[in-house]
Amino acid sequence: MAFIDSLLQKCNSLSHIKQLQSHLITTGFFHFYPSSRSKLLDFCAISPAAGTLPYAVAVFSHIPIPATNDWNALIRGHAQSHQPTSALTCYLSMSRAPCKPDALTCSFVLKACARALARAEAVQIHSQVVRFGFVADVLLQTTLLDVYAKSGDLDNACQLFDEMSLRDIASWNALIAGLAQGSRPSEALELFKRMGEKGLKPNEVTVLGALSACSQLGATAEGEKVFGYIRNEKLDHNVQVCNAVIDMYAKCGLVDKAYWVFNNMSCKRSLVTWNTVIMALAMQGDGVKALEVFERMGGSSVCPDSVSYLAVLCACNHAGMVEDGVKLFDKMSQCRVSPNVKHYGSVVDLLGRAGRLEEAYKIIDTMPMVPDVVLWQTLLGASKTYRNVDMAEKASRKLVEMGSNSCGDFVLLSNVYAAHERWKDVGRVRDAMKNSDVKKVPGFSYIELDGVIHKFINGDRSHSNWREIYRKLDEIRYRVKEYGYVAETNYVLHDIGQEEKENALCYHSEKLAVAFGLISIGDERPIHVNKNLRICGDCHVVIKFISKIYKREIIVRDRTRFHRFKDGSCSCRDYW
């Protein structure tokens, strides 16, 4: 049958496949030699040529009694197609046919489950793998592990991994990637370390998972180690790896290092590379450099896409470069890039931050597509910043009409009323929150030290070193007042006395995290703090003082951007 393989390699269109099929039918190979028929079906089902999969389905439908390999060809083709769930339907039909599935059948259908994130179906296939006696197949075990990891069933993935008698690099990669993408990045890094201890050599796929975990945690030290390994093993010749390194440094707040990697890449930059570094500069608030890189991109062989424009608009947004942002937005249609709702959202945020609320409202009101909830929430946030009650109420009414029930909507409107000391309206909004069973998302901050995450909430005393942390905070409170600090009590939007307001500000989660960093991290290293919400205005002021008094660099990553505090100033230039 070697001649059939040779002929298949020469087929590069559907017409060629049809000619070969005709030849096999006229010579009798198609009917009397099932292996040649299965090879043709398999090639046809997975061929990139247009129309080949539907043709494979049509050919298959005319086979009186399909063999296992015929079914496998069809299931494999569907698993790789844009509709992987069709492979599950095909497998169900096969289970009613006279022939039996083999290990390859299960492997192909499990790959379809992984692509479709079909966890429930994967569990059923797993039980059949056990029943058919294929459970010892290492490749099949790895495919099963990959399905569980990708569909978010990490407990089953970990159990399967632990039970495997032989683990290849693909099984390690599947679990590391699954843990990193499944909000368990600390475990992903632990597994990455275990892999090295077992003497296995991480490859490009492994380091992508490890870098993703470092990005989520803001784990700079671990990220540096991974990058060191990448350079030693020459894995930085892969553009995807370089992109992930840039992203890791950016999300750890080390934009200078991200920019260095970008400028010193040994491989050709892709569109993703340019977009990643522009967004990195945007999150740091370096709008000027982001615009420079965007201009450089225009002079390269890579054309900006919608993501490129979104990134540079975000840069203008965070840097307060309003006119530049508006010009770029107007330029999009000239460059044949259609603005989507995210681009409109970025411009609304740009104008809203600058206090141009009426212009922002007009853009929402006249945009060609239906505005989403985020647009109105953005306007509500800007109304809170500028204490514009009328605009806040307009945005709030729109959010109610759209059925939004986010705690942030209620909190922002309540804060606008509180800023004007309209306590009855504050009470009305809070009653509405209770009636709708909406709970405010609690703020928390965390800091990584020697691979361990230390998490803090407001007024937290659960940490083993809480007494030392609180003593440090008392010291900070005393020292910043010597430098002229006055508590920004306008950020405490409760009807309470001045002293109570000052005390409420003292023990915010970001202050606790910074105090812990001061007592735990050596003088030379920057202190990295991550917060799930927007940084508090009073905390922003205090951390600027801390950076000057204690001569420490402090990087705070909040919900929307990075704040890099050094020598008493912040990279955001107080525009956030």
C-alpha positions as CSV (number, residue, x, y, z in Angstrom):
1,M,0.0,0.0,0.0
2,A,3.0,2.3,-0.1
3,F,1.9,3.6,-3.6
4,I,-1.3,4.9,-2.0
5,D,0.7,6.9,0.6
6,S,2.8,8.3,-2.3
7,L,-0.3,9.3,-4.3
8,L,-1.9,10.9,-1.2
9,Q,1.1,13.1,-0.6
10,K,0.6,14.6,-4.1
11,C,-3.1,15.5,-3.5
12,N,-3.4,19.2,-2.8
13,S,-7.0,19.8,-3.8
14,L,-10.4,18.2,-3.6
15,S,-10.3,17.4,-7.3
16,H,-7.1,15.4,-6.8
17,I,-8.7,13.5,-4.0
18,K,-11.7,12.6,-6.2
19,Q,-9.4,11.4,-9.0
20,L,-7.6,9.1,-6.5
21,Q,-10.9,7.8,-5.2
22,S,-12.0,7.0,-8.8
23,H,-8.7,5.1,-9.3
24,L,-9.2,3.1,-6.1
25,I,-12.8,2.2,-7.1
26,T,-12.0,1.1,-10.6
27,T,-9.0,-1.0,-9.4
28,G,-11.1,-2.6,-6.6
29,F,-8.9,-1.3,-3.8
30,F,-11.7,0.9,-2.4
31,H,-14.0,-2.0,-1.6
32,F,-11.7,-5.0,-1.2
33,Y,-8.8,-3.3,0.7
34,P,-10.4,-1.4,3.6
35,S,-7.0,0.0,4.7
36,S,-6.6,1.9,1.4
37,R,-10.1,3.3,1.8
38,S,-9.4,4.3,5.4
39,K,-6.2,6.1,4.4
40,L,-8.1,8.0,1.7
41,L,-10.9,8.9,4.2
42,D,-8.4,10.0,6.8
43,F,-6.5,12.2,4.4
44,C,-9.7,13.7,3.0
45,A,-11.1,14.4,6.5
46,I,-8.0,16.3,7.8
47,S,-6.9,17.9,4.6
48,P,-6.7,21.8,4.8
49,A,-8.2,21.9,1.2
50,A,-11.7,23.5,1.1
51,G,-14.6,21.1,1.1
52,T,-12.7,18.0,1.9
53,L,-14.4,17.1,5.3
54,P,-18.0,17.3,3.9
55,Y,-16.8,15.2,1.0
56,A,-15.3,12.6,3.4
57,V,-18.7,12.5,5.2
58,A,-20.4,11.9,1.9
59,V,-18.0,9.1,0.9
60,F,-18.4,7.5,4.4
61,S,-22.2,7.5,4.0
62,H,-21.9,5.2,1.0
63,I,-19.8,2.5,2.8
64,P,-22.2,-0.3,3.7
65,I,-20.3,-1.6,6.8
66,P,-17.6,1.0,7.9
67,A,-14.5,-0.4,9.6
68,T,-13.1,1.0,12.9
69,N,-10.5,2.9,10.9
70,D,-13.2,4.5,8.7
71,W,-15.0,5.8,11.8
72,N,-11.6,7.0,13.2
73,A,-10.9,9.0,10.1
74,L,-14.3,10.8,10.3
75,I,-14.0,11.4,14.1
76,R,-10.5,12.7,13.7
77,G,-11.6,15.1,11.0
78,H,-14.5,16.5,13.0
79,A,-12.3,16.8,16.1
80,Q,-10.0,19.1,14.2
81,S,-12.8,21.1,12.5
82,H,-14.5,24.3,13.6
83,Q,-17.3,22.1,15.1
84,P,-15.5,19.6,17.3
85,T,-18.9,18.5,18.9
86,S,-19.7,16.8,15.6
87,A,-17.0,14.2,16.6
88,L,-19.0,13.4,19.7
89,T,-22.1,12.8,17.5
90,C,-20.1,10.6,15.2
91,Y,-18.8,8.6,18.2
92,L,-22.3,8.1,19.5
93,S,-23.3,6.7,16.1
94,M,-20.3,4.4,16.1
95,S,-21.3,3.0,19.5
96,R,-24.4,1.7,17.9
97,A,-22.5,0.1,14.9
98,P,-21.2,-3.5,14.8
99,C,-17.5,-2.4,15.0
100,K,-15.8,-1.5,18.3
101,P,-13.8,1.6,19.1
102,D,-10.1,1.2,19.7
103,A,-7.6,3.4,21.6
104,L,-7.2,5.8,18.6
105,T,-11.0,6.3,18.5
106,C,-11.0,7.3,22.2
107,S,-8.0,9.6,21.7
108,F,-9.6,11.5,18.8
109,V,-13.0,11.9,20.6
110,L,-11.2,13.1,23.7
111,K,-9.3,15.7,21.7
112,A,-12.7,16.9,20.5
113,C,-13.9,17.1,24.1
114,A,-10.8,19.2,24.9
115,R,-11.5,21.6,22.1
116,A,-15.2,21.9,22.9
117,L,-14.5,22.0,26.7
118,A,-17.0,19.1,27.0
119,R,-16.2,17.9,30.5
120,A,-19.3,15.8,31.1
121,E,-18.8,13.9,27.8
122,A,-15.1,13.4,28.7
123,V,-16.0,11.8,32.0
124,Q,-18.2,9.3,30.1
125,I,-15.5,8.6,27.6
126,H,-13.1,8.1,30.5
127,S,-15.3,5.4,31.9
128,Q,-15.4,3.7,28.5
129,V,-11.6,3.8,28.3
130,V,-11.5,1.9,31.6
131,R,-14.2,-0.6,30.4
132,F,-12.4,-1.2,27.0
133,G,-9.1,-1.9,28.8
134,F,-7.2,1.1,27.3
135,V,-6.4,2.8,30.6
136,A,-2.7,1.7,30.5
137,D,-2.2,3.6,27.2
138,V,0.2,6.5,28.2
139,L,-0.8,8.6,25.2
140,L,-4.5,8.1,26.0
141,Q,-3.9,9.0,29.7
142,T,-2.1,12.2,28.6
143,T,-5.1,13.1,26.3
144,L,-7.5,12.5,29.2
145,L,-5.4,14.7,31.5
146,D,-5.4,17.5,28.8
147,V,-9.2,17.3,28.6
148,Y,-9.7,17.6,32.4
149,A,-7.1,20.4,32.6
150,K,-8.6,22.5,29.7
151,S,-12.2,22.0,30.9
152,G,-11.3,23.3,34.4
153,D,-11.7,19.9,36.2
154,L,-8.3,20.3,37.9
155,D,-9.0,18.0,40.8
156,N,-9.5,15.1,38.3
157,A,-6.5,16.2,36.3
158,C,-4.3,16.2,39.3
159,Q,-5.6,12.8,40.4
160,L,-5.0,11.3,37.0
161,F,-1.5,12.8,36.9
162,D,-0.6,11.3,40.3
163,E,-1.9,7.8,39.2
164,M,0.1,7.8,36.0
165,S,2.9,5.2,36.1
166,L,4.8,6.9,33.3
167,R,4.6,10.6,32.7
168,D,6.0,12.1,29.5
169,I,6.7,15.8,29.0
170,A,3.3,16.3,27.4
171,S,1.5,15.2,30.6
172,W,3.6,17.6,32.7
173,N,2.9,20.4,30.2
174,A,-0.9,19.7,30.2
175,L,-1.2,20.0,33.9
176,I,1.1,23.0,34.3
177,A,-0.9,24.9,31.6
178,G,-4.2,23.7,33.1
179,L,-3.3,24.9,36.6
180,A,-1.9,28.2,35.3
181,Q,-5.1,28.9,33.3
182,G,-7.4,27.6,36.0
183,S,-6.6,30.2,38.7
184,R,-4.2,27.9,40.5
185,P,-0.9,29.5,39.4
186,S,1.0,28.7,42.6
187,E,0.5,25.0,42.1
188,A,1.5,25.4,38.4
189,L,4.9,26.9,39.6
190,E,5.3,24.1,42.2
191,L,4.8,21.5,39.4
192,F,7.3,23.3,37.2
193,K,9.9,23.1,40.0
194,R,9.1,19.4,40.5
195,M,9.6,18.7,36.9
196,G,13.1,20.1,37.1
197,E,13.8,18.0,40.2
198,K,12.7,14.9,38.3
199,G,15.4,15.6,35.7
200,L,12.9,16.4,32.9
201,K,13.8,19.2,30.5
202,P,11.1,21.9,30.1
203,N,10.4,22.8,26.5
204,E,8.6,25.8,24.9
205,V,5.2,24.6,25.9
206,T,6.3,24.1,29.5
207,V,7.8,27.6,29.9
208,L,4.6,29.2,28.4
209,G,2.6,27.7,31.2
210,A,5.2,28.7,33.9
211,L,5.3,32.3,32.5
212,S,1.5,32.5,32.6
213,A,1.5,31.5,36.3
214,C,4.2,34.1,37.1
215,S,2.2,36.7,35.2
216,Q,-0.9,36.0,37.3
217,L,0.9,36.0,40.6
218,G,3.2,39.0,39.8
219,A,6.0,36.5,40.9
220,T,9.0,38.5,39.6
221,A,11.7,36.3,41.2
222,E,10.2,33.1,39.7
223,G,9.7,34.8,36.4
224,E,13.4,35.8,36.3
225,K,14.4,32.2,36.9
226,V,12.2,31.0,34.1
227,F,13.6,33.6,31.7
228,G,17.1,32.6,32.7
229,Y,16.3,29.0,31.8
230,I,14.8,30.2,28.5
231,R,17.9,32.1,27.5
232,N,20.3,29.3,28.5
233,E,18.3,26.8,26.5
234,K,17.9,29.1,23.5
235,L,14.1,28.9,23.8
236,D,13.9,32.7,23.1
237,H,14.2,31.9,19.4
238,N,10.5,31.1,19.6
239,V,8.4,34.2,19.1
240,Q,5.5,32.9,21.3
241,V,8.0,32.4,24.2
242,C,9.3,36.0,23.7
243,N,5.8,37.3,23.7
244,A,5.1,35.5,27.0
245,V,8.2,36.8,28.6
246,I,7.3,40.4,27.6
247,D,3.8,39.8,29.0
248,M,5.2,38.3,32.2
249,Y,7.5,41.3,32.9
250,A,4.7,43.7,32.0
251,K,2.2,42.1,34.4
252,C,4.9,42.1,37.2
253,G,5.2,45.8,36.7
254,L,8.7,45.6,35.2
255,V,7.9,47.4,32.0
256,D,11.6,48.5,31.4
257,K,12.6,44.8,31.3
258,A,9.6,44.0,29.0
259,Y,10.7,46.7,26.7
260,W,14.3,45.4,26.8
261,V,13.2,42.0,25.7
262,F,11.2,43.5,22.9
263,N,14.1,45.5,21.6
264,N,16.6,42.6,21.9
265,M,14.5,39.7,20.4
266,S,16.5,37.3,18.3
267,C,13.4,36.2,16.3
268,K,11.1,38.2,14.1
269,R,8.4,40.2,15.9
270,S,4.8,39.2,15.3
271,L,1.6,41.3,15.5
272,V,1.1,39.9,19.0
273,T,4.6,41.1,20.0
274,W,3.9,44.7,19.1
275,N,0.4,44.6,20.7
276,T,1.8,43.1,23.9
277,V,4.5,45.8,24.4
278,I,2.2,48.7,23.5
279,M,-0.3,47.4,26.1
280,A,2.5,46.9,28.6
281,L,3.5,50.6,28.2
282,A,-0.2,51.6,28.4
283,M,-0.7,49.8,31.7
284,Q,2.4,51.7,33.1
285,G,1.0,55.0,32.0
286,D,3.8,55.7,29.5
287,G,1.6,57.1,26.7
288,V,4.5,58.8,24.9
289,K,6.6,55.7,24.5
290,A,3.5,53.6,23.6
291,L,2.7,56.1,20.8
292,E,6.4,55.9,19.6
293,V,6.2,52.1,19.5
294,F,2.9,52.3,17.6
295,E,4.5,54.6,15.0
296,R,7.5,52.2,14.7
297,M,5.0,49.4,14.1
298,G,3.5,51.4,11.2
299,G,6.9,51.6,9.7
300,S,7.5,47.8,10.0
301,S,6.0,45.1,7.8
302,V,3.3,44.4,10.5
303,C,0.0,46.3,10.1
304,P,-1.8,47.5,13.2
305,D,-5.1,45.7,13.9
306,S,-8.0,46.4,16.2
307,V,-6.1,45.2,19.2
308,S,-3.2,47.5,18.4
309,Y,-5.5,50.5,18.3
310,L,-7.2,49.4,21.5
311,A,-3.8,49.2,23.2
312,V,-2.6,52.6,22.1
313,L,-6.0,54.2,23.0
314,C,-5.6,52.7,26.5
315,A,-2.1,54.3,26.6
316,C,-3.5,57.7,25.8
317,N,-6.3,57.0,28.4
318,H,-3.9,56.2,31.3
319,A,-1.5,59.1,30.4
320,G,-4.3,61.7,30.0
321,M,-3.3,62.3,26.4
322,V,-6.9,63.2,25.4
323,E,-6.4,64.9,22.0
324,D,-3.9,62.2,20.8
325,G,-6.5,59.5,21.8
326,V,-9.3,61.2,20.0
327,K,-7.2,61.7,16.8
328,L,-6.2,58.0,16.9
329,F,-9.9,57.0,17.2
330,D,-10.8,59.2,14.3
331,K,-7.9,57.7,12.2
332,M,-9.1,54.1,12.7
333,S,-11.7,54.2,9.9
334,Q,-9.2,55.8,7.5
335,C,-6.9,52.8,8.1
336,R,-9.7,50.4,7.4
337,V,-10.0,49.2,11.0
338,S,-13.6,49.3,12.3
339,P,-14.0,50.5,15.9
340,N,-15.8,48.0,18.1
341,V,-17.5,48.6,21.4
342,K,-14.2,48.3,23.3
343,H,-12.7,51.2,21.3
344,Y,-15.7,53.3,22.0
345,G,-15.4,52.3,25.7
346,S,-11.8,53.4,25.8
347,V,-12.7,56.8,24.3
348,V,-15.5,57.3,26.7
349,D,-13.1,56.5,29.6
350,L,-10.5,58.9,28.1
351,L,-13.0,61.7,28.0
352,G,-14.6,60.8,31.3
353,R,-11.2,60.8,33.2
354,A,-10.6,64.3,31.8
355,G,-14.0,65.5,33.1
356,R,-15.5,65.9,29.6
357,L,-18.6,64.0,30.7
358,E,-21.1,65.6,28.2
359,E,-18.8,64.6,25.3
360,A,-18.5,61.0,26.7
361,Y,-22.3,60.8,27.0
362,K,-22.7,62.0,23.4
363,I,-20.4,59.3,22.1
364,I,-22.4,56.6,23.9
365,D,-25.7,58.1,22.7
366,T,-24.6,58.3,19.0
367,M,-22.4,55.2,18.6
368,P,-23.5,52.9,15.7
369,M,-23.8,49.8,17.9
370,V,-25.8,49.1,21.1
371,P,-23.7,50.3,24.1
372,D,-22.9,47.6,26.6
373,V,-23.1,47.7,30.4
374,V,-19.3,48.5,30.6
375,L,-19.8,51.8,28.7
376,W,-22.4,53.0,31.2
377,Q,-20.4,51.8,34.1
378,T,-17.4,53.7,32.8
379,L,-19.5,56.9,32.6
380,L,-20.8,56.2,36.1
381,G,-17.3,55.9,37.4
382,A,-16.3,59.2,35.8
383,S,-19.4,60.8,37.3
384,K,-18.3,59.6,40.7
385,T,-14.8,61.1,40.2
386,Y,-16.2,64.5,39.3
387,R,-19.1,64.3,41.7
388,N,-21.6,64.9,38.9
389,V,-25.0,63.7,40.4
390,D,-27.1,64.3,37.2
391,M,-24.8,62.3,35.0
392,A,-24.4,59.5,37.6
393,E,-28.2,59.2,37.8
394,K,-28.5,59.0,34.0
395,A,-25.9,56.3,33.8
396,S,-27.5,54.4,36.7
397,R,-30.9,54.5,35.1
398,K,-29.5,53.0,31.9
399,L,-27.8,50.2,33.9
400,V,-31.1,49.4,35.6
401,E,-32.8,49.3,32.2
402,M,-30.1,46.9,30.9
403,G,-30.7,44.6,33.9
404,S,-27.2,45.1,35.4
405,N,-27.0,44.0,39.0
406,S,-23.3,44.6,39.7
407,C,-22.4,45.7,43.2
408,G,-20.1,48.4,41.6
409,D,-23.1,50.1,40.1
410,F,-24.8,50.6,43.5
411,V,-21.5,51.5,45.2
412,L,-20.5,54.2,42.7
413,L,-24.0,55.9,42.8
414,S,-23.9,55.7,46.6
415,N,-20.5,57.3,46.7
416,V,-21.6,60.2,44.5
417,Y,-24.5,60.8,46.9
418,A,-22.2,60.5,49.9
419,A,-19.7,63.0,48.4
420,H,-22.6,65.5,48.5
421,E,-23.6,64.3,52.0
422,R,-27.0,63.2,50.6
423,W,-27.2,60.5,53.3
424,K,-30.9,59.7,52.6
425,D,-30.1,58.9,49.0
426,V,-27.1,56.8,50.2
427,G,-29.5,54.8,52.5
428,R,-32.0,54.4,49.6
429,V,-29.2,52.9,47.3
430,R,-28.0,50.6,50.1
431,D,-31.5,49.4,50.8
432,A,-31.8,48.6,47.0
433,M,-28.6,46.6,47.3
434,K,-30.0,44.6,50.2
435,N,-33.4,44.0,48.4
436,S,-31.5,42.8,45.3
437,D,-29.3,40.6,47.4
438,V,-26.2,42.4,46.0
439,K,-23.1,42.1,48.1
440,K,-20.1,44.4,47.8
441,V,-16.9,42.7,46.6
442,P,-14.4,42.9,49.5
443,G,-11.1,44.6,48.6
444,F,-7.9,42.6,49.2
445,S,-4.2,42.9,48.5
446,Y,-1.5,40.3,48.3
447,I,2.3,40.2,48.2
448,E,4.5,37.3,47.1
449,L,7.5,36.4,49.3
450,D,9.8,33.4,48.6
451,G,7.0,31.7,46.5
452,V,4.4,32.2,49.3
453,I,1.4,34.5,48.7
454,H,0.5,36.7,51.7
455,K,-3.1,38.0,51.4
456,F,-4.6,40.9,53.4
457,I,-8.1,42.4,53.7
458,N,-9.0,45.7,55.4
459,G,-8.3,45.7,59.1
460,D,-6.8,42.2,58.8
461,R,-5.4,40.5,61.9
462,S,-5.2,37.0,60.6
463,H,-1.5,37.1,59.5
464,S,0.9,35.4,61.8
465,N,3.0,38.7,62.0
466,W,0.0,41.0,62.3
467,R,1.4,42.7,65.5
468,E,4.7,43.5,63.8
469,I,2.8,44.8,60.7
470,Y,0.5,47.0,62.8
471,R,3.6,48.4,64.7
472,K,5.1,49.2,61.3
473,L,1.9,51.0,60.2
474,D,1.9,53.1,63.4
475,E,5.5,54.1,62.6
476,I,4.5,54.9,59.0
477,R,1.5,56.9,60.2
478,Y,3.8,59.0,62.5
479,R,6.5,59.5,59.9
480,V,4.3,60.5,57.0
481,K,2.6,63.2,59.2
482,E,6.1,64.7,59.8
483,Y,6.3,65.1,56.0
484,G,3.0,66.9,55.8
485,Y,0.5,64.1,55.2
486,V,-3.1,64.8,56.0
487,A,-5.6,61.9,55.8
488,E,-7.7,62.1,52.7
489,T,-10.9,61.5,54.7
490,N,-13.1,62.4,51.7
491,Y,-12.4,58.8,50.5
492,V,-14.4,57.5,53.6
493,L,-17.9,57.8,52.3
494,H,-19.7,57.1,55.6
495,D,-21.7,59.4,57.9
496,I,-19.1,59.1,60.8
497,G,-16.8,61.5,62.6
498,Q,-13.4,62.8,61.4
499,E,-11.3,60.6,63.8
500,E,-13.3,57.5,62.9
501,K,-12.7,58.3,59.2
502,E,-8.9,58.6,59.8
503,N,-8.8,55.3,61.7
504,A,-10.9,53.6,58.8
505,L,-8.2,54.6,56.3
506,C,-5.2,53.4,58.4
507,Y,-5.6,49.7,57.9
508,H,-6.6,49.3,54.2
509,S,-5.3,46.1,52.6
510,E,-2.7,47.8,50.4
511,K,-1.2,49.6,53.4
512,L,-1.0,46.3,55.3
513,A,0.7,44.6,52.3
514,V,3.2,47.4,51.9
515,A,4.0,47.4,55.7
516,F,4.6,43.6,55.5
517,G,6.9,44.2,52.5
518,L,8.9,46.8,54.4
519,I,9.6,44.4,57.3
520,S,10.1,41.3,55.1
521,I,11.8,42.3,51.9
522,G,15.5,43.4,51.7
523,D,16.4,47.0,51.0
524,E,17.4,46.5,47.4
525,R,14.3,44.7,46.1
526,P,11.2,46.5,44.9
527,I,8.0,45.7,46.8
528,H,5.3,44.3,44.6
529,V,1.7,44.5,45.7
530,N,-1.4,43.2,43.8
531,K,-4.9,44.5,44.5
532,N,-8.2,43.2,43.2
533,L,-9.9,46.6,43.1
534,R,-8.8,50.1,42.2
535,I,-6.2,51.5,44.6
536,C,-7.6,53.9,47.3
537,G,-6.8,57.6,46.8
538,D,-5.5,57.9,50.4
539,C,-3.4,54.8,50.0
540,H,-1.9,56.3,46.8
541,V,-0.9,59.4,48.7
542,V,0.6,57.4,51.7
543,I,2.6,55.0,49.4
544,K,4.1,58.0,47.6
545,F,5.3,59.3,51.0
546,I,6.6,55.8,52.0
547,S,8.6,55.5,48.8
548,K,10.4,58.7,49.6
549,I,10.8,58.3,53.4
550,Y,12.0,54.6,53.3
551,K,13.8,55.0,49.9
552,R,11.9,52.0,48.4
553,E,10.5,51.3,45.0
554,I,6.9,50.1,45.4
555,I,4.9,48.7,42.5
556,V,1.1,48.3,43.0
557,R,-0.9,46.4,40.4
558,D,-4.6,47.2,40.8
559,R,-7.6,46.3,38.7
560,T,-6.8,48.6,35.8
561,R,-3.1,49.5,35.8
562,F,0.3,49.7,37.5
563,H,1.4,52.4,39.9
564,R,5.2,52.6,40.2
565,F,6.1,54.6,43.3
566,K,9.6,56.0,43.6
567,D,11.2,59.0,45.4
568,G,7.8,60.3,46.4
569,S,6.1,60.2,43.0
570,C,4.1,57.7,41.0
571,S,4.4,56.7,37.4
572,C,0.7,57.6,36.9
573,R,1.6,61.3,37.6
574,D,-1.6,61.3,39.8
575,Y,-3.8,60.9,36.7
576,W,-5.7,57.7,37.3
